[in-house]
């Protein structure tokens, strides 16, 4: 049997026996951490580097147009409204019953064609009365002439006083004047009778008739308006340009042709010419009124129709850029370009009008600048891009103005 140990020594042995049990959790945690670090390190060494490890994001493929300064035509665009070169209100010139309508609404009529007939009977009676009055005055004139001639002989013979002859001469003069009045009344009656036939004063398209047969029309009232006539060939288009645009047009010298674009984007093939330019600037709008004339034999344009008028205002040095490539921000207009590092960079520009479907950039672009023309909404300043020439985008996707074929432009925003 072993010898029993003293109590203090026994307590020390017990304490040394339990201490390792307190250290075991800490050692286990340290071992697990070392294993995790080792596993992660091994995984990193064996995995391929991803996009984040490479550092740079993937470049966006964009279509690029190289800027080439050139002399380009300048086109000023404005919204205009068509109107007839002559627009006439056909009115009744005498009061009476409208007997008959002799034309079809909406169809062309020739100048002098009979449109309406008003009841003639009252005017025929008035003409007969005027003619009868004229005959009476002529008979009085003949009698006055005979009386004045007879008294002339008597006054020469001093058989009557000079006063009696003077009275006869005055009566003769009054009778002659009465004859002239009667002749004028006959002419007036004849004219009123002719007005019972309402004829077309010009050739044009007849409008809707405003008075039906059997209606009473009265001169000087709204009922006298019967219909309207509009000459549609040639046709006029009125529009206005801002003061700077008008100054540009005047600076070009002789104004060029004016072309029209319909609401659906269809271009009218036949150009027109300016035939009127205002001499004052509208103080409220700051614009100048202009008018152009167009041949319209087939009635392709209708009076009252809204169109876009494009006026050629000479040429100037600039860069043609598709309209989709020119954007507008808080600081004005700008385009996206590619800098020397192959990254997207916004470039402020100033446009100077239109050339076909393209903007003409007067300031902001130089020869050789690379302008981005698509994927514009995905671009950010400094974003890497992969340029693709405009010719490689395909024939249908080539920017407007580069293929040699004019494109149909949408309405140009005002500068």
LINFENZI-V549931 format. One record per backbone hydrogen bond with DSSP energy under -0.5 kcal/mol. NH is the residue of the N-H (numbers start at 0). CO is the residue of the C=O. E is the energy in kcal/mol with one decimal. If there is no record, write none. Layout:
NH:CO:E / NH:CO:E
//
This chain:
9:5:-1.8 / 10:6:-2.1 / 11:7:-2.0 / 12:8:-2.1 / 13:9:-2.1 / 14:10:-2.3 / 15:11:-2.2 / 16:12:-1.5 / 17:13:-1.7 / 18:14:-1.4 / 19:15:-0.6 / 20:17:-0.8 / 21:17:-0.8 / 21:18:-0.9 / 22:18:-1.3 / 23:19:-1.2 / 26:22:-1.7 / 27:23:-2.0 / 28:24:-2.2 / 29:25:-2.0 / 30:26:-1.9 / 31:27:-2.2 / 32:28:-2.2 / 33:29:-1.9 / 34:30:-2.0 / 35:31:-2.3 / 36:32:-2.3 / 37:33:-2.0 / 38:34:-2.5 / 39:35:-2.8 / 40:36:-2.2 / 41:37:-1.9 / 42:38:-2.3 / 43:39:-2.6 / 44:40:-1.8 / 45:41:-1.5 / 46:42:-1.9 / 53:49:-1.8 / 54:50:-1.4 / 59:383:-1.8 / 61:385:-2.0 / 63:387:-3.1 / 64:370:-3.1 / 66:64:-0.5 / 66:368:-3.3 / 69:317:-2.5 / 71:69:-0.7 / 71:315:-2.7 / 73:313:-3.0 / 74:72:-0.5 / 74:353:-2.5 / 75:310:-2.9 / 77:308:-2.2 / 79:306:-3.0 / 80:237:-2.3 / 81:304:-2.9 / 82:235:-3.0 / 84:230:-1.7 / 84:233:-1.0 / 85:230:-0.7 / 87:228:-3.1 / 89:87:-0.6 / 89:226:-2.7 / 90:88:-0.7 / 91:223:-2.7 / 95:216:-2.0 / 97:214:-3.1 / 98:96:-0.8 / 98:116:-2.2 / 99:116:-1.6 / 101:114:-3.6 / 105:205:-1.6 / 106:103:-1.5 / 108:203:-2.9 / 111:199:-3.2 / 112:109:-1.8 / 114:197:-3.2 / 115:197:-1.6 / 116:99:-2.0 / 117:195:-3.7 / 118:96:-2.5 / 122:119:-0.8 / 123:119:-2.0 / 124:120:-2.0 / 125:121:-1.9 / 126:122:-1.7 / 127:123:-2.0 / 128:124:-2.3 / 129:125:-2.0 / 130:126:-2.2 / 131:127:-2.2 / 132:128:-2.3 / 133:129:-1.7 / 134:130:-1.9 / 135:131:-1.9 / 136:132:-2.0 / 137:133:-2.1 / 138:134:-2.1 / 139:135:-2.2 / 140:136:-2.1 / 141:137:-2.2 / 142:138:-2.1 / 143:139:-2.5 / 144:140:-2.3 / 145:141:-1.9 / 146:142:-2.4 / 147:143:-2.3 / 148:144:-2.0 / 149:145:-2.2 / 150:146:-2.2 / 151:147:-1.4 / 152:148:-1.2 / 153:149:-1.6 / 154:150:-2.4 / 155:151:-1.4 / 156:152:-1.5 / 157:154:-0.7 / 158:153:-3.0 / 159:153:-0.7 / 164:160:-1.2 / 165:161:-2.3 / 166:162:-2.2 / 167:163:-1.7 / 168:164:-2.3 / 169:165:-2.1 / 170:166:-2.2 / 171:167:-2.0 / 172:168:-2.0 / 173:169:-2.4 / 174:170:-2.2 / 175:171:-2.1 / 176:172:-2.0 / 177:173:-2.2 / 178:174:-2.0 / 179:175:-1.8 / 180:176:-2.1 / 181:177:-2.3 / 182:178:-2.3 / 183:179:-2.0 / 184:180:-2.0 / 185:181:-1.8 / 186:182:-2.2 / 187:183:-2.5 / 188:184:-2.4 / 189:185:-2.5 / 190:186:-2.3 / 191:187:-2.6 / 192:188:-2.1 / 193:189:-1.9 / 194:190:-1.6 / 195:192:-1.1 / 196:193:-1.5 / 197:115:-2.0 / 197:195:-0.7 / 198:196:-0.7 / 199:112:-2.6 / 203:108:-1.8 / 204:229:-3.1 / 205:106:-2.2 / 205:203:-0.5 / 206:227:-2.7 / 209:225:-3.6 / 210:225:-0.5 / 213:97:-4.1 / 214:211:-1.7 / 216:95:-2.8 / 216:214:-0.6 / 220:217:-1.3 / 223:220:-1.5 / 224:221:-1.4 / 225:89:-2.8 / 225:223:-0.6 / 226:89:-1.4 / 228:87:-2.8 / 229:204:-1.7 / 230:85:-3.2 / 231:229:-0.7 / 233:293:-0.6 / 234:293:-3.1 / 235:82:-2.6 / 236:291:-2.3 / 237:80:-2.4 / 238:289:-2.1 / 240:287:-1.9 / 242:285:-1.4 / 245:241:-2.8 / 246:242:-2.2 / 247:243:-2.0 / 248:244:-2.2 / 249:245:-2.5 / 250:246:-2.2 / 251:247:-0.9 / 252:249:-1.5 / 253:251:-0.5 / 255:311:-2.0 / 257:271:-2.0 / 258:309:-2.5 / 260:307:-2.0 / 261:265:-3.3 / 264:261:-1.8 / 267:259:-2.5 / 270:268:-0.6 / 271:257:-3.3 / 272:292:-1.7 / 274:290:-2.4 / 275:290:-1.3 / 277:288:-3.2 / 281:286:-3.0 / 285:281:-2.9 / 287:240:-2.6 / 289:238:-3.1 / 290:275:-2.2 / 291:236:-2.2 / 292:272:-3.0 / 293:234:-2.8 / 298:295:-1.1 / 303:81:-3.2 / 304:301:-2.0 / 306:79:-2.3 / 307:260:-2.4 / 308:77:-3.1 / 308:306:-0.5 / 309:258:-3.0 / 310:75:-3.2 / 310:308:-0.5 / 311:256:-1.9 / 312:73:-3.4 / 312:310:-0.5 / 315:71:-2.0 / 317:69:-2.3 / 318:360:-1.8 / 320:358:-2.6 / 322:356:-0.8 / 324:321:-1.6 / 325:321:-0.6 / 325:322:-0.9 / 326:324:-0.7 / 326:333:-2.8 / 328:331:-3.2 / 331:328:-1.2 / 333:326:-2.5 / 334:346:-2.1 / 336:344:-2.7 / 337:369:-1.5 / 338:336:-0.5 / 338:342:-2.6 / 341:338:-1.8 / 343:382:-2.7 / 344:336:-2.6 / 346:334:-3.0 / 348:332:-1.8 / 349:362:-2.4 / 351:359:-3.2 / 353:74:-1.9 / 354:357:-2.5 / 357:354:-1.8 / 358:320:-2.8 / 359:352:-2.3 / 360:318:-3.1 / 360:358:-0.7 / 361:349:-2.2 / 361:359:-0.7 / 362:349:-1.6 / 367:66:-2.3 / 368:365:-1.8 / 370:64:-3.1 / 370:368:-0.7 / 371:335:-3.1 / 372:62:-2.4 / 373:62:-0.6 / 377:374:-0.8 / 378:375:-1.0 / 381:343:-3.0 / 382:379:-2.3 / 384:341:-2.1 / 385:59:-3.4 / 386:384:-0.6 / 387:61:-1.6 / 389:63:-1.3 / 391:388:-0.9 / 392:389:-1.2 / 393:390:-0.9 / 397:393:-0.7 / 397:394:-0.8 / 400:404:-0.6 / 401:398:-1.7 / 402:398:-0.5 / 408:406:-0.5
//
